[in-house]
Amino acid sequence: MAVPMGPQRRLSADELLRVALDAESFTAAEAMDATGLTRATILGLCDELAAAGWLEELEDSRRAGQSRRGRPARRLRLHRGAGVLVGVDAGRRGYRARAVDLRGRELAVAAREVDPTDTAPDDAGRSRRRAIVREIVDQVLRAAAAEIAPTSTEPLVPLLTVIGIPAPVDPHGASPTGTSPFWWLMNADFPEHLPGRVVVENDANLAALAEHARHPTDNLVTLLLSERIGAGIIIDGRLLHGRRGGAGEMRFLDAVLQDDVGAEGVAQLARRWALEALDAGDGRDAAAARVAADGHDAAGTSADPAADGSTRPSPLAAIPRDRLSAPDVFGAAAVGDPLARAVLERIGERIARLSTILLSLLDVDRIVVAGGVSAAMGPVLEHARSRLPHLVRAPFPELAASELGSDVVLSGAVEHARALLRASPLDLLDPSPRRGGTHDPLTEGPP
């Protein structure tokens, strides 16, 4: 029979559970060193948490080869079947889900691609989003259950699901109303239609949390670059939301940069500016096909002469206009096409100017460009770095490309779920990890 916990004992249990979440295994002595709790308190809590199904005892440390003298120490760890966390990237073009155990080990993944033009802001569109998210969440939960609870006949309920969406989200999970039908479509009341506890967060914010976990710095901006630009901002070690979740929205670029592209992301800019350059000279006339790279011209065709002395056309000219994509532009630049390289320099100029704004306003140390295009952003960032001394005074922020690629939002969702669990373990832990109940033996006694 578990002893009901008062507030102080509950705090002590949280401290011990944090040790279990961080360590592969631990002894009472190690837990005492980590928490400052007494041996009697640690041993008592270990018994209660093991009885509740959260901890399990391993072979003693002498048999494990870690102790040669004295009485063997009990060694415990977080129970492998204690529960699961789920992260979801519910984007415009596709959906991805990942289930992990409570220490972050991946158990299952699922994905679903959709037509990005099917974004009608109506009830049917919201229902489709909910159905897809529920489908991939159920898929990873079934796979996770088969691994951590293969004998169970009941559905596995996640302790927490974190969903990233391309819309502002306030600290309560709501998006601004009456502003953008697209935001209303993206934030489709997921908590009401999924099992367990659900948190909704902006995708760029989750990208920032993922980058902060890999490269801790107190002042960081992560630019999520896709069809649009969004920013996740961490200042003085805290993620910024703003009153309505609008911190990091890039709509101000329309007014500040005074052009017609505003917050368009790398994918749109690469297509737009490549087509403009091709239209200027059909990819054939090196003099005419120049990209006006914010005051820096670049030839629009290959400078390598053909056998007859003429200028070779850009390989982008052979691609149908409606099929030209950002990967095409990056690929052409990689093989030396001047038109494509000029487009990337123009994107680099824009990132440099945006970095100047962020540095001036926020005094950040590091700016990370993230998203599916991040692996190809090396030449873009090289040009952006070269432009910073012409735009702002030193010290300059570090400009870096994310190493997480298209996983950045999904990784951030899992990271956020783990951080919320670690912040207050007993607020999330289910006392029946393989049954999905709501009774807590640590606070209420046995059912």
Salt bridges, closest charged atoms under 4 A:
GLU15 OE2 - ARG18 NH1 3.19
ASP22 OD2 - ARG422 NH2 2.54
GLU24 OE2 - ARG103 NH1 3.31
GLU30 OE2 - ARG75 NH2 3.45
ASP47 OD1 - ARG74 NH2 3.16
GLU48 OE2 - ARG9 NH2 2.51
GLU56 OE2 - ARG77 NE 2.72
GLU56 OE1 - HIS79 NE2 3.77
GLU57 OE2 - ARG74 NE 3.39
ASP60 OD2 - ARG63 NH1 2.86
ASP101 OD2 - ARG105 NE 3.25
GLU106 OE1 - ARG98 NE 3.17
ASP118 OD1 - ARG128 NH2 3.26
GLU135 OE1 - ARG112 NH1 2.92
ASP138 OD1 - ARG134 NE 2.98
GLU147 OE2 - ARG80 NH2 2.91
GLU147 OE2 - ARG105 NH1 3.06
ASP189 OD2 - ARG126 NH2 2.76
GLU201 OE2 - HIS241 NE2 2.79
GLU227 OE2 - ARG93 NH2 3.17
GLU227 OE1 - ARG271 NH2 2.94
ASP259 OD2 - ARG350 NH1 2.65
ASP260 OD2 - ARG272 NH1 3.37
GLU264 OE2 - ARG272 NH2 2.68
GLU276 OE1 - ARG346 NH1 3.46
ASP279 OD1 - ARG321 NH1 2.61
ASP282 OD2 - ARG284 NE 3.42
ASP304 OD2 - ARG312 NH2 3.39
GLU349 OE2 - ARG353 NH2 3.14
GLU349 OE1 - HIS383 NE2 3.84
GLU349 OE1 - ARG387 NE 2.56
GLU398 OE2 - ARG366 NH1 2.73
GLU403 OE1 - ARG214 NH2 2.69
ASP407 OD1 - ARG96 NH1 2.46
ASP407 OD2 - ARG98 NH2 3.67
ASP427 OD1 - ARG10 NH2 3.28
GLU444 OE1 - HIS439 ND1 3.00
